[in-house]
């Protein structure tokens, strides 16, 4: 294993705490609905193993739950996959408060999806302990990630991002430009041509997660307006090199929008042409190239750029 990678390792386990909001017929039923990634038989095994406690008492048998019950699932240690090391060489900008990093592909930002300790947040602690991410990038998305040390700065930036992404028509307080490889675009799409993508994004049922962000259904009242602008930079034998500017910041927006127009990110195992998701795949699965390349923050006037991976440079096909 390269010194630039943290090897796979067991973590220390984790306690998942929940407060029951409404009475439930059974502990197993509650957890199977609350954490839909595991079916009832798995939760029954965890219950029998003594991993679940209710109101300070270890449970061994299933039973009813009541509103206000305090549950704890003591998840035993599990192995986390190897991830890239985040070194101080990744710093793009640091003014003592705002910290912008060039995140490597393959590194989760926050605990989720099987990762607890092998995260960017954990790797920040030894040399920037006060810094916290202001937004997220997917595990396999590389490039610019904004963090802040002061709580007030984080709150301000988060609020501005929320305001600027609330509606597709709102002028953003920041400009974010990505580069990616997609499946072939239509022949009529000219080099250098920019076209808008305005497909709404919403939650749809998923057998492993309960719900997943995808192209919204026509009758979806919870659909979020979403807007991207895609520019064709280069045609390649395997697909197209593109630049994407997002005017909204929906979950998996670029992955969903490129799939919606029939040209998903090359190697994306999740989203199918049209924007639906494969039912057997999780969002954290990788294989695609997506890079947060440029960022402009207003009113600070801050303009930043993260170097491109070789496969995303024009005229330098791998």
ROBA-198052 format. One record per residue (C-alpha): z, x, y; residue in one letter; residue number from 0. Coordinates in steps of 0.001 Angstrom, whole numbers. Each point is the difference from the previous one (the first is absolute). Layout:
N
((Z X Y) 'A' NUM);
...
//
This chain:
318
((0 0 0) 'X' 0);
((-982 1362 3439) 'X' 1);
((2796 862 2432) 'X' 2);
((-1626 -2564 2303) 'X' 3);
((1123 -2767 -2376) 'X' 4);
((3376 -1383 -1007) 'X' 5);
((-49 -293 -3807) 'X' 6);
((760 -3267 -1755) 'X' 7);
((3771 -444 -326) 'X' 8);
((2730 -2508 -764) 'X' 9);
((1635 -1595 3016) 'X' 10);
((3600 -1194 232) 'X' 11);
((-716 -3655 -672) 'X' 12);
((523 -2745 2550) 'X' 13);
((2056 -3113 710) 'X' 14);
((-1989 -3070 1034) 'X' 15);
((2272 -2439 1834) 'X' 16);
((-824 -3690 408) 'X' 17);
((1852 -3014 1351) 'X' 18);
((-922 -3259 -1698) 'X' 19);
((-1250 -2454 2612) 'X' 20);
((-294 -3082 -2218) 'X' 21);
((1458 -877 -3388) 'X' 22);
((-2070 1168 -2972) 'X' 23);
((55 -1120 -3615) 'X' 24);
((253 3539 -1358) 'X' 25);
((399 3647 949) 'X' 26);
((-3135 912 -1935) 'X' 27);
((-2017 -2710 1726) 'X' 28);
((1230 1116 3407) 'X' 29);
((-989 3629 -563) 'X' 30);
((-3339 -837 -1640) 'X' 31);
((-920 -1921 3148) 'X' 32);
((1580 2440 2459) 'X' 33);
((-1547 3098 -1602) 'X' 34);
((-3172 -1331 -1600) 'X' 35);
((-1114 3441 -1206) 'X' 36);
((2195 -536 -3111) 'X' 37);
((-175 -3038 -2272) 'X' 38);
((3081 -1942 -1234) 'X' 39);
((214 1935 -3284) 'X' 40);
((424 3274 1911) 'X' 41);
((2716 -1510 2190) 'X' 42);
((1773 -1284 -3094) 'X' 43);
((53 3571 -1365) 'X' 44);
((1415 1294 3285) 'X' 45);
((2638 -2702 -17) 'X' 46);
((999 847 -3582) 'X' 47);
((186 3695 934) 'X' 48);
((2595 -750 2681) 'X' 49);
((-2220 938 2942) 'X' 50);
((681 -3222 1941) 'X' 51);
((3245 -867 1777) 'X' 52);
((988 -3235 1755) 'X' 53);
((2836 -198 2538) 'X' 54);
((1387 3318 -1221) 'X' 55);
((-104 -830 -3714) 'X' 56);
((-2381 1447 -2553) 'X' 57);
((-2116 -2649 -1709) 'X' 58);
((-1029 76 -3657) 'X' 59);
((-1243 -3551 -473) 'X' 60);
((-2262 -2279 1989) 'X' 61);
((1438 -2823 2064) 'X' 62);
((-316 -2067 3151) 'X' 63);
((143 1449 3508) 'X' 64);
((1396 -1631 3116) 'X' 65);
((-831 358 3674) 'X' 66);
((1874 2966 1436) 'X' 67);
((277 1943 -3275) 'X' 68);
((-305 3753 519) 'X' 69);
((-2249 1708 -2539) 'X' 70);
((-510 3692 -669) 'X' 71);
((-2606 1405 -2369) 'X' 72);
((1008 3538 -979) 'X' 73);
((-3388 1468 -802) 'X' 74);
((384 3137 -2159) 'X' 75);
((-1693 3269 1046) 'X' 76);
((-3763 77 -525) 'X' 77);
((-2642 2690 294) 'X' 78);
((-1908 159 3265) 'X' 79);
((-3519 1424 -20) 'X' 80);
((-866 3346 1565) 'X' 81);
((-837 -198 3713) 'X' 82);
((-1269 2414 2670) 'X' 83);
((2536 2015 1976) 'X' 84);
((327 -916 3682) 'X' 85);
((470 3266 1873) 'X' 86);
((422 634 3705) 'X' 87);
((-3649 1062 21) 'X' 88);
((-747 -3729 -85) 'X' 89);
((1340 -469 3551) 'X' 90);
((-2790 -1012 2390) 'X' 91);
((2194 -854 2997) 'X' 92);
((3719 312 766) 'X' 93);
((1628 -538 3388) 'X' 94);
((3557 -156 -1321) 'X' 95);
((-137 -3765 -422) 'X' 96);
((-3480 -1019 -1100) 'X' 97);
((-1116 1767 -3172) 'X' 98);
((-3543 -445 -1329) 'X' 99);
((-855 1341 -3440) 'X' 100);
((-3154 590 -2006) 'X' 101);
((1112 -1761 -3177) 'X' 102);
((-1535 1299 -3230) 'X' 103);
((-1688 -2407 -2392) 'X' 104);
((2215 -919 -2946) 'X' 105);
((3321 -16 1885) 'X' 106);
((1752 -3389 482) 'X' 107);
((1504 -510 3448) 'X' 108);
((3032 -2111 -998) 'X' 109);
((1715 -945 -3272) 'X' 110);
((-2121 -2563 -1864) 'X' 111);
((-2159 -437 -3063) 'X' 112);
((1925 2289 -2341) 'X' 113);
((875 2602 2651) 'X' 114);
((3534 454 1289) 'X' 115);
((483 3691 797) 'X' 116);
((-3549 1422 -125) 'X' 117);
((-877 -1384 3435) 'X' 118);
((-984 1306 3414) 'X' 119);
((3266 -1343 1408) 'X' 120);
((2042 2023 -2497) 'X' 121);
((-1986 3165 715) 'X' 122);
((527 -405 3744) 'X' 123);
((3791 88 -272) 'X' 124);
((513 3787 -353) 'X' 125);
((-1937 895 3164) 'X' 126);
((-283 -3236 2027) 'X' 127);
((2971 -2103 -1141) 'X' 128);
((-91 -2460 2912) 'X' 129);
((-3724 -767 -282) 'X' 130);
((-1099 -3305 -1516) 'X' 131);
((-3542 -1331 -478) 'X' 132);
((-1077 -2623 2532) 'X' 133);
((-2721 -1385 -2281) 'X' 134);
((-1311 535 -3520) 'X' 135);
((-2985 1559 -1664) 'X' 136);
((-870 -741 -3602) 'X' 137);
((976 2635 -2528) 'X' 138);
((-3568 1248 -405) 'X' 139);
((-913 -290 3684) 'X' 140);
((230 3349 1760) 'X' 141);
((159 844 3683) 'X' 142);
((1953 -871 3126) 'X' 143);
((3408 -1609 -456) 'X' 144);
((2201 -708 3030) 'X' 145);
((3765 566 -263) 'X' 146);
((2731 -54 2633) 'X' 147);
((3506 1439 166) 'X' 148);
((1553 -2368 2534) 'X' 149);
((716 -3554 -1093) 'X' 150);
((-1166 -1355 3365) 'X' 151);
((-3347 1766 -348) 'X' 152);
((-492 -1387 -3491) 'X' 153);
((827 -3508 1190) 'X' 154);
((-2367 308 2962) 'X' 155);
((-2921 1301 -2042) 'X' 156);
((563 -2508 -2789) 'X' 157);
((105 -2870 2499) 'X' 158);
((-3203 1180 1654) 'X' 159);
((-1731 262 -3344) 'X' 160);
((1196 -3478 -966) 'X' 161);
((-1199 -1437 3302) 'X' 162);
((-3367 1715 -185) 'X' 163);
((-642 -1076 -3578) 'X' 164);
((1218 -3590 368) 'X' 165);
((-3491 -1270 802) 'X' 166);
((-3373 1625 -519) 'X' 167);
((-972 -671 3625) 'X' 168);
((2965 1825 1543) 'X' 169);
((-699 3395 1548) 'X' 170);
((2013 2564 -1923) 'X' 171);
((2455 2454 1485) 'X' 172);
((-1441 2555 -2388) 'X' 173);
((-3379 907 -1454) 'X' 174);
((-195 1013 -3662) 'X' 175);
((-3163 1390 -1556) 'X' 176);
((-391 730 -3709) 'X' 177);
((-2624 1722 -2099) 'X' 178);
((-840 -1014 -3557) 'X' 179);
((-2528 6 -2822) 'X' 180);
((-1347 -3385 -1066) 'X' 181);
((-2454 -1357 -2504) 'X' 182);
((-3546 -268 1355) 'X' 183);
((-442 -2131 3106) 'X' 184);
((-3055 -2277 349) 'X' 185);
((-3256 1840 730) 'X' 186);
((-323 -1874 3300) 'X' 187);
((3201 1657 1302) 'X' 188);
((-1312 2863 2138) 'X' 189);
((1533 3433 429) 'X' 190);
((2343 -52 2975) 'X' 191);
((36 -3794 39) 'X' 192);
((3364 -1734 485) 'X' 193);
((640 -3497 -1326) 'X' 194);
((3141 -2155 250) 'X' 195);
((1845 -1346 -3044) 'X' 196);
((2165 -3030 754) 'X' 197);
((923 -1293 -3458) 'X' 198);
((3497 -1589 82) 'X' 199);
((2620 1526 -2294) 'X' 200);
((2654 -1953 -1892) 'X' 201);
((2260 -13 -3037) 'X' 202);
((-1377 -1070 -3366) 'X' 203);
((1710 -331 -3399) 'X' 204);
((281 3183 -2084) 'X' 205);
((1328 85 -3579) 'X' 206);
((1962 3245 441) 'X' 207);
((1323 -390 3544) 'X' 208);
((107 -3732 573) 'X' 209);
((-2164 341 3117) 'X' 210);
((-2412 2592 1371) 'X' 211);
((-1946 425 3245) 'X' 212);
((-3690 -814 -486) 'X' 213);
((-2861 -1790 1728) 'X' 214);
((1498 -3318 1069) 'X' 215);
((-1143 -3224 -1596) 'X' 216);
((-1847 -2470 2234) 'X' 217);
((2899 -2492 -34) 'X' 218);
((2774 2597 408) 'X' 219);
((2257 -1108 2867) 'X' 220);
((1710 3404 -45) 'X' 221);
((-3207 1998 476) 'X' 222);
((282 2761 2601) 'X' 223);
((-2880 691 2420) 'X' 224);
((-1207 3536 -626) 'X' 225);
((-2572 2176 1704) 'X' 226);
((-1527 3366 -851) 'X' 227);
((-3063 1824 1341) 'X' 228);
((-1909 2055 -2583) 'X' 229);
((-2480 2735 949) 'X' 230);
((-2383 1545 -2538) 'X' 231);
((58 3786 377) 'X' 232);
((-1887 1220 -3051) 'X' 233);
((-1641 -1257 -3174) 'X' 234);
((735 1939 -3172) 'X' 235);
((-1189 -313 -3600) 'X' 236);
((3362 -1460 -1031) 'X' 237);
((588 -2207 3046) 'X' 238);
((549 157 3763) 'X' 239);
((2154 1976 2421) 'X' 240);
((1379 -2410 2610) 'X' 241);
((2326 -155 2971) 'X' 242);
((2209 -3059 444) 'X' 243);
((1913 -1014 3113) 'X' 244);
((2581 -2712 -579) 'X' 245);
((879 -2504 2716) 'X' 246);
((2659 -1576 -2234) 'X' 247);
((2360 1663 -2443) 'X' 248);
((144 -2234 -3059) 'X' 249);
((1215 1319 -3381) 'X' 250);
((-2838 1787 -1830) 'X' 251);
((-2349 -1154 2767) 'X' 252);
((-2699 2657 -399) 'X' 253);
((50 -255 -3783) 'X' 254);
((-332 -3786 208) 'X' 255);
((-2609 -67 2776) 'X' 256);
((-2326 2531 -1613) 'X' 257);
((283 -1918 -3267) 'X' 258);
((-623 -3282 1834) 'X' 259);
((-3447 1176 1146) 'X' 260);
((-856 1111 -3539) 'X' 261);
((612 3736 506) 'X' 262);
((3570 803 -1110) 'X' 263);
((1469 3458 442) 'X' 264);
((-1439 2336 -2612) 'X' 265);
((2498 344 -2829) 'X' 266);
((2233 -2873 1134) 'X' 267);
((1261 -1447 -3287) 'X' 268);
((1456 -3159 1555) 'X' 269);
((-2416 -1842 2275) 'X' 270);
((-3250 -1417 -1357) 'X' 271);
((-3183 -639 2011) 'X' 272);
((765 -3166 1927) 'X' 273);
((3655 927 605) 'X' 274);
((1787 -1444 -3034) 'X' 275);
((2406 2189 -1997) 'X' 276);
((-68 1038 -3629) 'X' 277);
((2989 -1734 -1621) 'X' 278);
((1041 2983 -2145) 'X' 279);
((145 2548 2866) 'X' 280);
((2768 666 2544) 'X' 281);
((-591 816 3707) 'X' 282);
((1453 3498 -399) 'X' 283);
((-2769 1116 -2346) 'X' 284);
((-2172 2735 1519) 'X' 285);
((-3401 1578 -441) 'X' 286);
((-1497 -723 3429) 'X' 287);
((-331 2108 3175) 'X' 288);
((1358 -1555 3210) 'X' 289);
((1197 2133 2907) 'X' 290);
((1730 -990 3263) 'X' 291);
((-2068 2342 2135) 'X' 292);
((614 -748 3694) 'X' 293);
((2735 -1734 1976) 'X' 294);
((398 -863 3669) 'X' 295);
((3278 -1406 1321) 'X' 296);
((138 -1882 3302) 'X' 297);
((1456 143 2596) 'X' 298);
((1056 3510 -1038) 'X' 299);
((-3635 1125 -21) 'X' 300);
((706 1956 -3168) 'X' 301);
((-3111 814 -2041) 'X' 302);
((417 1619 -3411) 'X' 303);
((-2241 981 -2873) 'X' 304);
((703 975 -3607) 'X' 305);
((-2448 2435 -1633) 'X' 306);
((-2347 -1650 -2460) 'X' 307);
((60 717 -3734) 'X' 308);
((-3189 1790 -1064) 'X' 309);
((-1422 -3058 -1761) 'X' 310);
((135 -2005 3238) 'X' 311);
((-1857 2501 2192) 'X' 312);
((-3556 -835 1009) 'X' 313);
((-2603 2195 -1667) 'X' 314);
((2526 1448 -2460) 'X' 315);
((-336 -2045 -3148) 'X' 316);
((2319 1090 -2827) 'X' 317);
//
